[in-house]
Amino acid sequence: MRLRLTEFRPRTGPHVHRVVQPRTPLRHTSLTAPDPIGLLLGDHDGLSRLAALFSFASRSPHTIVHVPLRDGVPPDEGHGERIDLVLAHRTLGLRPSHWPGLRRGLRQGTPLTVRTDEARTARDARAWQESRDRDDLRHTTHARTLFLFGGREVFAESAEDCAYAAGFGPRQKRVAEGHVAFMTGLPLVQPPGGGHPFEVLVCFKPYPPYAHFRRPSRPASRPRPPAASSSSPRARPRPVRTDGPAPPAPRR
């Protein structure tokens, strides 16, 4: 996928950082913090571009990926304060407390165009699924921003999750009427000692007015027939861990 970004080089003391943002905002995509359940809600364009951003982050260990999501179109689903998203490799050593200063330095950027490699992302995601010692996303919320820290394989897995939601979300029943379709969830590290699991639910929803929306394979020039009675595709399954508790099952 061709991904248009803006690149920034903010400085904090002697250190220069590389930060990228999508060049155009994801207007119909929103995020709320996992407290303990967060919601990532997007249309086809937003989820597709998030998949590409996760894919880019997976192979960019020295780059901070910042996705502004607070100022998009307010969703009519979910609750809680809308927040931004930051993706960074753990090895980069980014401290969330330093982020407000870095964010203030994102003023004069340079256009950047990159291409993601879907086949390579799929291989990395498959390696994560087949690993006996999986490395999930570490997460924290600070300064109205959700920080996800991980490595190449878990970011690739998250890219596949968003791509699945973008591709199969439009096929779900009643989405043409404005209903939300839960698709999957991001693989988050869980705190020790049990308790309610932390989750970021990945959901698809077209943006209004819903008359513009057509489910795949249905031409826009013809009236839409009644919804089919066949069952919806299942949410993308999570592989079962063999070395510890299994992650939360997808909700329907």
C-alpha positions as CSV (number, residue, x, y, z in Angstrom):
1,M,0.0,0.0,0.0
2,R,1.2,3.5,-0.8
3,L,1.3,5.5,2.4
4,R,1.5,9.3,2.4
5,L,3.1,10.7,5.5
6,T,4.6,13.9,7.0
7,E,8.0,13.5,8.6
8,F,9.1,15.6,11.6
9,R,12.5,15.9,13.3
10,P,11.8,17.4,16.7
11,R,14.7,17.9,19.1
12,T,14.8,17.4,22.9
13,G,18.1,18.5,24.3
14,P,20.9,16.8,22.3
15,H,18.5,14.2,20.9
16,V,16.8,14.4,17.5
17,H,13.7,12.2,17.0
18,R,12.0,11.0,13.9
19,V,8.2,11.3,14.0
20,V,5.8,10.6,11.2
21,Q,2.1,11.3,10.9
22,P,-0.5,10.4,8.1
23,R,-0.5,13.4,5.7
24,T,-4.3,13.5,5.7
25,P,-6.3,12.9,8.9
26,L,-8.3,9.7,9.5
27,R,-11.6,11.7,9.7
28,H,-13.9,8.8,10.4
29,T,-11.7,6.8,12.8
30,S,-11.7,7.2,16.6
31,L,-10.1,5.7,19.6
32,T,-10.9,5.5,23.3
33,A,-8.5,4.3,26.0
34,P,-8.5,0.7,27.3
35,D,-9.8,1.4,30.8
36,P,-10.1,-1.6,30.8
37,I,-11.9,-1.7,27.4
38,G,-11.1,0.7,24.6
39,L,-12.7,1.1,21.2
40,L,-11.0,1.5,17.9
41,L,-13.8,2.4,15.5
42,G,-13.2,3.1,11.8
43,D,-14.5,3.0,8.3
44,H,-12.8,1.1,5.4
45,D,-10.3,3.9,4.7
46,G,-9.4,4.6,8.3
47,L,-8.8,0.9,9.2
48,S,-6.9,0.3,5.9
49,R,-4.6,3.2,6.6
50,L,-4.1,2.1,10.2
51,A,-3.1,-1.4,8.9
52,A,-0.5,0.3,6.8
53,L,0.7,2.4,9.7
54,F,1.1,-0.6,11.9
55,S,2.9,-2.3,9.0
56,F,5.3,0.7,8.6
57,A,5.9,0.8,12.4
58,S,6.8,-2.9,12.5
59,R,9.8,-2.3,10.2
60,S,10.8,1.2,11.6
61,P,12.4,0.6,15.0
62,H,13.8,4.2,15.1
63,T,10.6,6.0,14.1
64,I,7.6,7.2,16.3
65,V,4.3,6.8,14.4
66,H,1.8,9.4,15.6
67,V,-1.8,9.1,14.5
68,P,-3.9,12.1,15.5
69,L,-7.5,10.8,16.1
70,R,-9.0,13.4,18.6
71,D,-10.1,15.9,16.0
72,G,-12.0,13.7,13.6
73,V,-15.7,13.4,13.2
74,P,-17.2,12.5,16.6
75,P,-18.5,9.0,16.6
76,D,-22.1,8.2,17.8
77,E,-20.9,4.9,19.4
78,G,-19.0,4.1,22.6
79,H,-18.2,6.4,25.5
80,G,-15.1,8.0,26.9
81,E,-12.7,10.7,25.8
82,R,-11.2,10.4,22.3
83,I,-7.5,10.1,22.3
84,D,-4.5,9.9,19.8
85,L,-2.4,6.9,19.0
86,V,1.4,6.5,19.2
87,L,3.3,3.4,18.0
88,A,6.9,2.9,19.0
89,H,9.3,0.0,19.3
90,R,10.3,-0.7,22.9
91,T,13.9,-0.5,22.0
92,L,13.5,3.2,21.1
93,G,13.0,4.0,24.8
94,L,10.3,6.6,24.3
95,R,8.9,7.9,27.6
96,P,5.2,8.9,27.5
97,S,6.1,11.8,29.9
98,H,8.3,13.3,27.2
99,W,5.7,13.1,24.5
100,P,3.9,16.5,25.2
101,G,7.2,18.2,24.5
102,L,7.9,16.2,21.4
103,R,4.3,16.9,20.2
104,R,4.8,20.6,20.5
105,G,7.8,20.3,18.2
106,L,5.7,18.8,15.3
107,R,5.4,22.1,13.3
108,Q,7.3,22.0,10.1
109,G,7.2,18.6,8.4
110,T,8.5,17.1,5.2
111,P,6.3,15.1,2.8
112,L,7.2,11.4,2.8
113,T,5.8,8.6,0.7
114,V,6.5,4.9,1.6
115,R,5.2,1.6,0.4
116,T,4.3,-1.2,2.8
117,D,5.0,-4.8,2.0
118,E,1.9,-6.8,2.7
119,A,3.6,-10.2,2.1
120,R,6.4,-9.4,4.5
121,T,3.9,-8.2,7.1
122,A,1.9,-11.4,6.8
123,R,5.1,-13.4,7.3
124,D,5.9,-11.5,10.4
125,A,2.4,-11.8,11.8
126,R,2.5,-15.6,11.1
127,A,5.8,-15.8,13.0
128,W,4.1,-14.0,16.0
129,Q,1.2,-16.5,15.9
130,E,3.5,-19.5,15.8
131,S,5.8,-18.3,18.6
132,R,5.5,-20.0,21.9
133,D,6.7,-16.9,23.7
134,R,4.6,-14.1,22.2
135,D,5.4,-10.5,22.8
136,D,2.1,-8.6,23.1
137,L,1.7,-4.8,23.0
138,R,2.6,-3.0,26.1
139,H,0.3,0.0,26.6
140,T,-0.2,3.1,28.6
141,T,-2.3,6.2,28.3
142,H,-0.8,9.7,28.9
143,A,-1.6,13.2,27.7
144,R,-4.7,12.1,25.8
145,T,-2.6,9.5,23.9
146,L,-2.6,5.7,23.8
147,F,1.0,4.5,23.5
148,L,1.5,1.0,22.1
149,F,5.0,-0.4,22.5
150,G,6.1,-3.6,20.7
151,G,8.3,-5.2,18.2
152,R,8.3,-6.1,14.5
153,E,6.1,-9.2,14.8
154,V,3.4,-7.9,17.1
155,F,3.0,-4.7,15.1
156,A,2.7,-6.9,12.0
157,E,0.0,-8.9,13.8
158,S,-1.9,-5.7,14.6
159,A,-1.6,-4.6,11.0
160,E,-3.2,-7.9,10.0
161,D,-6.0,-7.3,12.5
162,C,-6.8,-3.8,11.1
163,A,-6.6,-5.1,7.5
164,Y,-9.0,-7.9,8.4
165,A,-11.5,-5.4,10.0
166,A,-11.2,-3.1,6.9
167,G,-11.7,-6.0,4.4
168,F,-14.4,-8.0,6.1
169,G,-16.2,-5.2,8.1
170,P,-18.1,-4.0,5.1
171,R,-19.5,-7.5,4.6
172,Q,-21.2,-7.7,7.9
173,K,-24.9,-7.6,8.4
174,R,-26.6,-4.3,9.0
175,V,-23.5,-2.2,8.6
176,A,-25.3,-0.5,5.7
177,E,-27.9,0.7,8.3
178,G,-25.2,2.3,10.5
179,H,-24.6,-0.6,12.9
180,V,-21.2,-1.3,14.3
181,A,-19.5,-4.7,13.5
182,F,-17.0,-6.0,16.1
183,M,-14.2,-7.7,14.2
184,T,-11.3,-8.5,16.5
185,G,-9.1,-7.0,19.2
186,L,-5.5,-5.9,19.5
187,P,-3.1,-8.2,21.5
188,L,-2.4,-6.3,24.7
189,V,-0.2,-7.3,27.6
190,Q,-2.3,-8.2,30.6
191,P,-1.5,-7.2,34.2
192,P,-0.4,-9.9,36.6
193,G,-2.9,-11.2,39.1
194,G,-6.0,-11.6,36.9
195,G,-8.8,-9.1,36.9
196,H,-10.7,-7.8,34.0
197,P,-8.6,-8.1,30.8
198,F,-7.4,-4.9,29.0
199,E,-8.8,-4.8,25.5
200,V,-8.9,-2.5,22.5
201,L,-11.9,-3.7,20.4
202,V,-11.5,-3.1,16.7
203,C,-14.8,-2.3,15.1
204,F,-16.0,-1.3,11.6
205,K,-18.6,1.3,10.9
206,P,-19.3,3.2,7.7
207,Y,-19.6,7.0,8.0
208,P,-23.0,8.7,7.5
209,P,-25.1,9.3,5.5
210,Y,-25.4,5.5,5.1
211,A,-27.2,5.8,1.8
212,H,-23.8,6.2,0.1
213,F,-22.6,2.8,1.5
214,R,-22.7,-0.4,-0.6
215,R,-21.6,-3.8,0.6
216,P,-18.9,-5.4,-1.6
217,S,-20.0,-6.9,-4.9
218,R,-23.2,-4.8,-5.0
219,P,-23.2,-2.1,-7.7
220,A,-24.2,1.3,-6.6
221,S,-26.3,1.8,-9.7
222,R,-28.8,-0.8,-8.7
223,P,-31.2,-1.0,-5.7
224,R,-29.8,-3.1,-2.9
225,P,-31.7,-6.4,-2.3
226,P,-32.7,-7.3,1.2
227,A,-29.9,-8.5,3.5
228,A,-28.9,-12.1,3.0
229,S,-29.7,-14.6,5.7
230,S,-26.4,-16.3,5.6
231,S,-24.2,-16.0,8.7
232,S,-21.6,-13.3,8.9
233,P,-17.9,-14.2,8.7
234,R,-16.4,-15.0,12.0
235,A,-14.0,-12.6,13.7
236,R,-10.4,-13.2,12.9
237,P,-9.4,-16.0,15.4
238,R,-6.8,-15.5,18.0
239,P,-4.2,-18.3,18.2
240,V,-4.3,-20.1,21.6
241,R,-1.3,-19.7,23.8
242,T,0.4,-22.9,25.0
243,D,2.6,-21.2,27.6
244,G,0.0,-19.3,29.6
245,P,-3.5,-18.0,29.8
246,A,-5.2,-17.5,26.4
247,P,-6.0,-14.0,25.3
248,P,-9.7,-12.8,25.5
249,A,-11.9,-14.4,23.0
250,P,-13.4,-12.0,20.4
251,R,-16.8,-10.7,21.4
252,R,-19.7,-11.0,19.0
